[in-house]
Amino acid sequence: MHLVWEGSFYVFIVLAAIVWIKAGVLLKENPRSRNVALNVN
């Protein structure tokens, strides 16, 4: 059971990293979207 949880944890970390990288690329490509996101938050 520990191995299953550990595997899921690493999968979550990888997915989170991919999302952060994609978000960073989108923010660099479109400053307008970044400003909108900041205003929403």
Secondary structure, 3 states (H helix, E strand, C coil): CHHHHHHHHHHHHHHHHHHHHHHHHHHHHCHHHHHHHHHHC
